[in-house]
Amino acid sequence: MNFQALSPLPRSAQLLDFAFKKAREKAKQPTAKKWIERIQRKESSKLDIIRDYLVGELTKILERWPKQEELNEFYIKLMHLTLDYSAYKKTFGALAWATQRIKALHKEYVSKINRAEEKKEISDIAKQFYGRVSSMVKQMDASLEYLDECRKIMKTYPDVKVMFTVCVYGFPNVGKTTLLNKLTGSKAKVAAYAFTTTTINSGFFKIDDTTIQVLDVPGTLARKERLNLIELQAELVLEDLASIIIYIFDLSGYGFPLEKQMELYERVKEKKNVLIYVSKKDVTDKDVLAEFEYEHFSIEELKEKIVEKAKEEEEKKKAESDEGTKNAEEESFQ
């Protein structure tokens, strides 16, 4: 799901100004024998234009915004994590109510205009409609403003697929984004300071007919019970999307203490299958590398092991699917 396409939301002043302007400029000049009918039709035409524009704009928001049933479970959890999800859902209820209310007001006041017998009475009825619609649309500002804030947060969401996924994980500034770029050919931002990655970067590589999704998540400080919002998103990727984790150690001595890196590694390997990559070898003491106790892999070795695991998982899913089909056929036969 690509949330980058979400457009900024209008506010009530913008909606009302444009609706009334269209009504003034595009109201039809009616033809009728009786003067009262001409006035009725002209004012009704203005109300039609206002209704059509406002309902149309609010409906666009409702239709273009991602719906819960269209999102995979990862995005639903991410929205619960980053938004006030209850308030988020209420905004759509408020917008849906507004569209129905505008339609109802239009029907009510067009009927009043058609029953009116004096020019001033028709003018007064139209003004009442304008006032009530304006008041009601202004009530939508709080919902529109909140939804626009949600949009800004959701634009930071990654465009991830439901497929075999590798998560590049570790402390800040250990070289996660650099590894992503090397694995996939991506060009995610890299810099020589911590917390360069403030969202989830994604890339892909393909060997033969197997495509792998690689996600580079923001660095974690491994503070149990005190993870910030960015770190919580990384944990969500770890728990829900990752089939394999590439854990990066920085042995250069310029980053976080090795003891801390090992603590985080021990915690992570309890959750998922972990492969180790050692970064910054060009600035790491050779004796430190030689004494490093964990098995670690080159980029090409990582790719081979990842693809091997992906094929195993694919075969397992196929076997489970075949078994499910077989059982269903047997039950049907019985």
TITOR-389715 format. One line per 10 residues: number of its first residue (from 1); for each residue x, y, z of C-alpha. Coordinates in steps of 0.02 Angstrom, whole numbers, plus 50000, padded with zeros to 5 digits. Example, Ala and Ser with C-alpha at 12.3 -4.5 7.8 and 13.67 -1.06 7.14 Angstrom:
# residues 2
1 = 50615/49775/50390; 50684/49947/50357;
# end
This chain:
# residues 334
1 = 50000/50000/50000; 50072/50168/49948; 50013/50307/50063; 50113/50440/49970; 49965/50473/49856; 49856/50540/49997; 49820/50724/49958; 49805/50866/50086; 49627/50887/50147; 49527/51048/50120;
11 = 49451/51146/50264; 49274/51212/50280; 49316/51388/50220; 49390/51320/50059; 49243/51202/50029; 49111/51334/50062; 49196/51473/49964; 49211/51364/49810; 49034/51293/49827; 48953/51466/49840;
21 = 49061/51535/49700; 49007/51393/49585; 48825/51424/49633; 48837/51609/49590; 48926/51580/49425; 48841/51424/49358; 48662/51435/49415; 48550/51404/49264; 48443/51543/49194; 48274/51455/49194;
31 = 48135/51477/49069; 47957/51480/49133; 47801/51581/49097; 47773/51632/49278; 47902/51744/49362; 47885/51650/49527; 47932/51486/49441; 48087/51566/49364; 48145/51626/49534; 48107/51457/49615;
41 = 48205/51364/49482; 48354/51481/49490; 48370/51471/49679; 48343/51282/49675; 48481/51270/49545; 48601/51359/49664; 48557/51237/49802; 48586/51092/49682; 48760/51154/49640; 48807/51179/49822;
51 = 48744/51006/49868; 48832/50922/49722; 48999/51005/49755; 49004/50977/49944; 48940/50799/49936; 49059/50763/49793; 49212/50827/49887; 49171/50735/50048; 49133/50577/49952; 49302/50587/49864;
61 = 49387/50588/50034; 49286/50438/50092; 49318/50340/49933; 49502/50380/49906; 49557/50351/50085; 49621/50174/50119; 49486/50065/50193; 49521/49943/50333; 49465/49792/50231; 49590/49840/50094;
71 = 49739/49843/50212; 49841/49695/50270; 49861/49657/50455; 50030/49743/50465; 49958/49912/50416; 49811/49893/50534; 49932/49862/50678; 50042/50006/50620; 49893/50123/50620; 49845/50068/50796;
81 = 50024/50101/50847; 50045/50273/50770; 49869/50348/50771; 49726/50369/50891; 49633/50235/50793; 49466/50265/50877; 49471/50451/50833; 49531/50406/50658; 49379/50296/50627; 49260/50425/50700;
91 = 49316/50553/50572; 49247/50444/50433; 49084/50425/50525; 49074/50615/50541; 49109/50641/50355; 48980/50510/50305; 48853/50595/50420; 48893/50764/50341; 48860/50700/50164; 48690/50631/50215;
101 = 48648/50789/50312; 48688/50901/50163; 48574/50795/50052; 48435/50804/50181; 48450/50993/50200; 48449/51014/50012; 48290/50912/49993; 48205/51006/50135; 48245/51181/50072; 48212/51147/49888;
111 = 48040/51087/49942; 48014/51248/50041; 48068/51354/49892; 47947/51265/49777; 47804/51301/49897; 47849/51486/49923; 47743/51619/49838; 47845/51778/49864; 48018/51830/49802; 48074/51884/49975;
121 = 48013/51721/50052; 48116/51622/49924; 48270/51729/49960; 48249/51705/50148; 48233/51516/50128; 48390/51509/50021; 48487/51611/50150; 48428/51491/50287; 48496/51346/50185; 48664/51434/50159;
131 = 48677/51469/50345; 48633/51293/50401; 48748/51210/50275; 48890/51328/50320; 48869/51293/50505; 48864/51106/50476; 49017/51103/50361; 49116/51209/50486; 49083/51073/50614; 49186/50958/50501;
141 = 49345/51060/50524; 49400/50962/50678; 49379/50798/50583; 49466/50864/50428; 49611/50933/50529; 49634/50771/50624; 49624/50667/50465; 49755/50779/50385; 49870/50750/50534; 49842/50563/50511;
151 = 49886/50583/50327; 50054/50661/50370; 50095/50514/50484; 50032/50385/50359; 50139/50459/50221; 50289/50396/50320; 50225/50217/50312; 50328/50101/50202; 50260/50024/50044; 50281/49843/50097;
161 = 50216/49685/50018; 50150/49526/50096; 50290/49411/50039; 50451/49331/50101; 50535/49470/50198; 50706/49501/50272; 50725/49629/50411; 50892/49718/50431; 50907/49752/50617; 51027/49824/50745;
171 = 51082/49976/50842; 51085/50150/50761; 51227/50188/50641; 51289/50008/50624; 51263/50011/50435; 51088/49942/50409; 51043/50060/50266; 51211/50031/50183; 51179/49844/50186; 51003/49869/50115;
181 = 51077/49967/49971; 51208/49834/49937; 51083/49692/49943; 50950/49772/49835; 51029/49913/49737; 50918/50039/49828; 50975/50216/49860; 50908/50248/50035; 50986/50393/50132; 51148/50354/50222;
191 = 51246/50469/50340; 51382/50454/50470; 51274/50490/50620; 51144/50395/50720; 50958/50391/50680; 50977/50433/50495; 50838/50309/50462; 50677/50381/50532; 50557/50267/50440; 50560/50096/50360;
201 = 50659/50084/50198; 50620/49944/50077; 50704/49861/49929; 50702/49697/49833; 50823/49577/49755; 50790/49428/49643; 50885/49267/49613; 50815/49153/49478; 50627/49160/49503; 50632/49204/49688;
211 = 50602/49385/49741; 50648/49441/49916; 50586/49596/50006; 50716/49679/50119; 50665/49806/50252; 50786/49921/50340; 50707/49977/50503; 50756/50125/50613; 50893/50086/50739; 50842/50025/50909;
221 = 50921/50065/51077; 50855/49901/51150; 50777/49983/51303; 50646/49859/51358; 50480/49940/51405; 50547/50110/51346; 50544/50097/51157; 50500/50257/51067; 50375/50265/50925; 50505/50236/50789;
231 = 50575/50085/50882; 50401/50015/50908; 50374/50019/50720; 50537/49923/50699; 50477/49794/50825; 50315/49775/50728; 50412/49735/50568; 50515/49612/50668; 50363/49523/50739; 50241/49527/50593;
241 = 50336/49535/50429; 50510/49464/50448; 50543/49284/50396; 50729/49309/50425; 50825/49442/50520; 50996/49503/50469; 51073/49566/50630; 51217/49686/50605; 51365/49696/50724; 51480/49847/50721;
251 = 51649/49792/50792; 51743/49950/50744; 51741/50020/50920; 51662/50182/50863; 51483/50129/50893; 51384/50053/51036; 51475/49936/51158; 51489/49757/51095; 51410/49695/51256; 51251/49794/51219;
261 = 51247/49733/51040; 51261/49553/51100; 51119/49578/51224; 51004/49638/51086; 51059/49495/50973; 51019/49365/51106; 50845/49439/51125; 50812/49447/50939; 50867/49269/50900; 50733/49203/51018;
271 = 50601/49273/50900; 50659/49230/50724; 50792/49147/50618; 50943/49264/50624; 51091/49284/50507; 51238/49393/50562; 51327/49522/50459; 51479/49620/50520; 51489/49797/50454; 51633/49922/50441;
281 = 51765/49788/50423; 51881/49912/50338; 51896/50011/50502; 51889/49861/50620; 52044/49789/50703; 52089/49621/50625; 52117/49542/50795; 51942/49595/50850; 51870/49515/50693; 51969/49355/50722;
291 = 51907/49341/50901; 51724/49373/50859; 51633/49217/50918; 51477/49218/50808; 51465/49147/50633; 51439/49286/50508; 51419/49299/50321; 51468/49401/50169; 51334/49486/50064; 51336/49348/49934;
301 = 51324/49215/50068; 51178/49308/50147; 51086/49309/49981; 51113/49123/49955; 51050/49077/50129; 50901/49195/50114; 50846/49123/49947; 50869/48946/50012; 50756/48987/50160; 50629/49072/50047;
311 = 50617/48919/49935; 50597/48806/50087; 50454/48915/50150; 50373/48917/49978; 50381/48727/49967; 50311/48711/50143; 50163/48824/50100; 50132/48727/49940; 50133/48562/50036; 50011/48633/50164;
321 = 49899/48696/50025; 49903/48528/49936; 49863/48440/50100; 49717/48558/50132; 49649/48528/49957; 49666/48339/49980; 49574/48344/50147; 49436/48451/50073; 49414/48329/49929; 49408/48180/50048;
331 = 49276/48266/50157; 49175/48307/50002; 49185/48126/49942; 49127/48061/50112;
# end
